[in-house]
Amino acid sequence: MTAQQTELRVLPSDLKRELLPKHVAVICDGNGRWARHRGLPRIMGHKRGVESLKQLLRTCNDWGIEALTAYAFSTENWKRPQEEVDFLLTLFQVVLRSELREMMKESVRIKFAGNLNALPTALQEQISDAMEETRNNRGIKFTIATNYGGRQEILSACRAIAEKVEQGLLKPHEIDEATFESHLYTAGIGDPDLLIRTSGEMRISNFLLWQIAYTEIYITDALWPDFDRDEFYRALLSFQKRERRFGKA
């Protein structure tokens, strides 16, 4: 490892480790616009976006952030042109196949959150194998929100809880926040401390609606393929200057 590579792995001196978020979530927005601005097909933006996500995962791991959740494919993305949807689903398979060995080396734990049953069978099998293979790793928790929608997640949890009540396995008065959270796609991951949205859009886009109740939000004008280590550093610098009161005065 070169001296420059070693330096990149070290937390910048003006970031305080005790004030870093434990869990970062990102809405990876702007791939299409990035490509259009360069006169390229939209799929080239998605390919470049994968590189940004790989770099962010590596940076989080290097700097001691415990969990990263990325909004990769929403339930609304099915409305895009079929060619683009097919490319995205194939891209998931290609990246999983090519990056799994490296993630094992870095001890990354992979989880996919969303309605995975709607995905192509081959991709479902690949996802299942990747989650099983990395299950005992002790590094960063990397969650990829795929065919994910926050409202759909909440409805799914409500249906699952209602079925247990109907079967007599659960009484209504026993339903609390912990019970509800255990039925979400993100069960066991924990709520994000920081949500980053790229491309300057000021909306949540149906992402982690339950989980971000007290999450700090950071918006950057950078398009996702341009979101690099320096952009992430600025987001963390902003986060550590905030006072998190969780509803207290």
C-alpha positions as CSV (number, residue, x, y, z in Angstrom):
1,M,0.0,0.0,0.0
2,T,1.4,3.4,-1.0
3,A,1.8,6.3,1.4
4,Q,-1.1,8.1,-0.4
5,Q,-3.4,5.1,-0.1
6,T,-2.6,4.9,3.6
7,E,-3.3,8.6,4.1
8,L,-6.7,8.2,2.4
9,R,-7.7,5.5,4.9
10,V,-7.0,7.7,7.9
11,L,-9.8,9.8,9.2
12,P,-9.2,13.5,8.5
13,S,-7.9,15.3,11.5
14,D,-10.8,17.8,11.7
15,L,-13.4,15.0,11.9
16,K,-13.9,13.8,15.5
17,R,-14.4,10.1,15.7
18,E,-16.8,10.3,18.6
19,L,-19.1,12.6,16.6
20,L,-19.3,10.5,13.4
21,P,-22.6,9.0,12.5
22,K,-22.7,5.3,13.1
23,H,-25.1,4.7,10.2
24,V,-25.2,6.7,7.0
25,A,-28.0,6.3,4.4
26,V,-27.7,7.7,0.8
27,I,-30.2,8.5,-1.9
28,C,-28.0,8.0,-5.0
29,D,-29.7,10.5,-7.3
30,G,-28.5,12.1,-10.5
31,N,-27.0,9.3,-12.6
32,G,-29.1,10.1,-15.7
33,R,-28.5,13.8,-15.5
34,W,-24.7,13.2,-15.1
35,A,-24.8,11.2,-18.3
36,R,-27.0,13.6,-20.2
37,H,-24.7,16.6,-19.4
38,R,-21.9,14.7,-21.0
39,G,-23.9,13.5,-24.1
40,L,-23.8,9.9,-22.9
41,P,-26.5,7.2,-22.6
42,R,-28.2,7.1,-19.2
43,I,-26.7,3.6,-18.5
44,M,-23.2,5.2,-18.4
45,G,-24.4,7.3,-15.5
46,H,-25.5,4.2,-13.7
47,K,-22.1,2.5,-14.3
48,R,-20.3,5.5,-13.0
49,G,-22.6,5.6,-10.1
50,V,-21.5,2.1,-9.1
51,E,-18.0,3.4,-8.8
52,S,-19.1,6.2,-6.5
53,L,-20.9,3.7,-4.2
54,K,-17.8,1.4,-4.1
55,Q,-15.7,4.4,-3.1
56,L,-18.2,5.5,-0.4
57,L,-18.4,2.0,1.0
58,R,-14.6,1.8,1.2
59,T,-14.4,5.2,2.8
60,C,-17.0,4.4,5.4
61,N,-15.2,1.2,6.3
62,D,-11.8,3.0,6.5
63,W,-13.1,5.8,8.7
64,G,-15.0,3.5,11.1
65,I,-18.6,4.1,10.2
66,E,-20.6,1.0,11.2
67,A,-23.4,0.9,8.6
68,L,-24.1,2.2,5.1
69,T,-27.6,2.0,3.4
70,A,-27.9,2.9,-0.3
71,Y,-31.1,3.5,-2.2
72,A,-30.3,1.7,-5.3
73,F,-33.6,0.8,-7.0
74,S,-37.0,2.0,-5.9
75,T,-40.4,0.5,-6.5
76,E,-41.1,3.5,-8.7
77,N,-38.0,2.8,-10.9
78,W,-40.0,0.0,-12.7
79,K,-41.7,2.9,-14.6
80,R,-38.5,3.8,-16.4
81,P,-37.9,2.6,-20.0
82,Q,-37.6,-1.2,-20.1
83,E,-34.1,-1.1,-21.5
84,E,-32.9,0.9,-18.6
85,V,-34.6,-1.3,-16.0
86,D,-33.1,-4.4,-17.6
87,F,-29.7,-2.8,-17.6
88,L,-30.0,-1.9,-13.9
89,L,-31.0,-5.4,-12.9
90,T,-28.2,-6.9,-14.9
91,L,-25.8,-4.4,-13.4
92,F,-26.7,-5.7,-9.9
93,Q,-25.8,-9.2,-10.9
94,V,-22.5,-8.1,-12.6
95,V,-21.4,-6.0,-9.6
96,L,-22.3,-8.7,-7.0
97,R,-20.3,-11.3,-9.0
98,S,-17.3,-9.1,-9.5
99,E,-17.2,-7.4,-6.0
100,L,-18.1,-10.2,-3.6
101,R,-14.5,-11.4,-3.2
102,E,-13.3,-7.9,-2.4
103,M,-16.2,-7.4,0.1
104,M,-15.3,-10.7,1.8
105,K,-11.7,-9.5,2.1
106,E,-12.9,-6.3,3.7
107,S,-15.3,-8.3,6.0
108,V,-18.4,-6.4,4.6
109,R,-21.8,-7.7,5.7
110,I,-24.3,-7.4,2.8
111,K,-28.0,-7.1,3.2
112,F,-30.7,-6.3,0.6
113,A,-33.9,-4.5,1.8
114,G,-37.1,-4.4,-0.3
115,N,-39.6,-6.6,-2.0
116,L,-37.1,-9.0,-3.4
117,N,-39.7,-11.5,-4.6
118,A,-40.4,-9.3,-7.6
119,L,-36.8,-9.5,-8.9
120,P,-35.7,-12.0,-11.6
121,T,-35.1,-15.4,-10.1
122,A,-31.4,-15.5,-11.0
123,L,-30.9,-12.2,-9.2
124,Q,-32.8,-13.4,-6.1
125,E,-30.6,-16.4,-5.9
126,Q,-27.4,-14.3,-6.2
127,I,-28.6,-11.9,-3.5
128,S,-29.5,-14.8,-1.2
129,D,-26.0,-16.4,-1.8
130,A,-24.2,-13.1,-1.1
131,M,-26.1,-12.4,2.1
132,E,-25.4,-15.9,3.3
133,E,-21.7,-15.8,2.4
134,T,-21.1,-12.5,4.2
135,R,-23.4,-13.2,7.2
136,N,-20.6,-13.9,9.7
137,N,-18.4,-11.0,8.6
138,R,-17.7,-8.4,11.2
139,G,-17.1,-5.3,9.2
140,I,-19.4,-2.6,8.0
141,K,-23.1,-3.4,7.5
142,F,-23.9,-2.6,3.8
143,T,-27.6,-2.6,3.0
144,I,-28.7,-2.1,-0.6
145,A,-32.4,-1.0,-0.9
146,T,-33.6,-2.8,-4.0
147,N,-37.2,-2.7,-5.2
148,Y,-37.7,-0.7,-2.0
149,G,-40.5,1.7,-1.1
150,G,-41.1,3.2,2.3
151,R,-44.9,3.1,2.2
152,Q,-44.9,-0.4,0.8
153,E,-42.5,-1.4,3.6
154,I,-44.9,0.0,6.2
155,L,-47.9,-1.7,4.6
156,S,-46.0,-5.0,4.5
157,A,-45.2,-4.8,8.2
158,C,-48.8,-4.0,9.0
159,R,-50.1,-7.0,7.1
160,A,-47.6,-9.3,8.7
161,I,-48.5,-8.1,12.2
162,A,-52.2,-8.3,11.4
163,E,-51.8,-11.9,10.4
164,K,-50.1,-12.7,13.7
165,V,-53.0,-11.0,15.6
166,E,-55.5,-13.0,13.5
167,Q,-53.7,-16.2,14.2
168,G,-53.7,-15.5,18.0
169,L,-49.9,-15.2,18.0
170,L,-49.9,-11.6,19.0
171,K,-52.2,-9.4,21.1
172,P,-52.9,-5.8,19.9
173,H,-51.6,-4.3,23.2
174,E,-48.3,-6.1,22.6
175,I,-47.6,-4.2,19.5
176,D,-44.9,-1.5,20.2
177,E,-42.2,0.2,18.2
178,A,-39.8,-2.8,18.6
179,T,-42.5,-5.2,17.3
180,F,-43.2,-3.0,14.3
181,E,-39.5,-2.5,13.5
182,S,-38.9,-6.2,13.6
183,H,-41.3,-6.6,10.7
184,L,-39.6,-4.0,8.5
185,Y,-37.2,-4.8,5.6
186,T,-34.5,-3.1,7.6
187,A,-35.0,-5.2,10.8
188,G,-31.7,-5.5,12.7
189,I,-30.0,-2.7,10.9
190,G,-30.9,0.3,13.1
191,D,-31.9,3.8,12.1
192,P,-29.6,6.0,10.1
193,D,-28.0,9.0,11.9
194,L,-27.3,10.8,8.6
195,L,-29.2,10.8,5.3
196,I,-27.4,12.2,2.3
197,R,-29.3,13.1,-0.9
198,T,-27.3,14.1,-4.0
199,S,-28.4,16.2,-7.0
200,G,-29.9,19.0,-4.9
201,E,-33.4,17.5,-4.7
202,M,-35.3,18.5,-1.5
203,R,-37.4,15.3,-1.0
204,I,-37.2,11.9,0.6
205,S,-38.6,10.0,-2.4
206,N,-40.3,7.2,-0.3
207,F,-37.1,6.2,1.4
208,L,-36.9,4.9,5.0
209,L,-40.0,6.8,6.1
210,W,-40.2,5.1,9.5
211,Q,-36.5,5.0,10.1
212,I,-35.5,8.6,9.5
213,A,-37.8,10.1,12.2
214,Y,-34.7,11.7,13.9
215,T,-32.2,11.4,11.2
216,E,-30.1,14.5,10.2
217,I,-30.5,15.3,6.5
218,Y,-27.7,16.6,4.2
219,I,-28.4,17.8,0.7
220,T,-25.7,18.3,-1.9
221,D,-25.9,19.6,-5.4
222,A,-23.4,17.1,-6.6
223,L,-24.8,14.4,-8.9
224,W,-24.3,10.9,-7.6
225,P,-21.5,10.0,-10.0
226,D,-19.6,13.0,-8.8
227,F,-20.1,12.2,-5.1
228,D,-16.5,11.5,-4.0
229,R,-14.5,11.3,-0.7
230,D,-14.3,15.1,-0.5
231,E,-18.1,15.5,-0.8
232,F,-18.5,12.8,1.9
233,Y,-16.0,14.6,4.1
234,R,-18.1,17.9,3.8
235,A,-21.3,16.0,4.7
236,L,-19.6,14.5,7.8
237,L,-18.2,18.0,8.8
238,S,-21.7,19.4,8.6
239,F,-23.1,16.5,10.6
240,Q,-20.7,16.8,13.5
241,K,-21.6,20.5,14.0
242,R,-25.2,19.8,14.6
243,E,-26.9,19.3,17.9
244,R,-29.1,16.3,18.0
245,R,-31.9,16.8,20.5
246,F,-34.3,14.0,19.6
247,G,-37.3,16.2,20.5
248,K,-35.9,17.6,23.7
249,A,-35.7,21.4,24.2
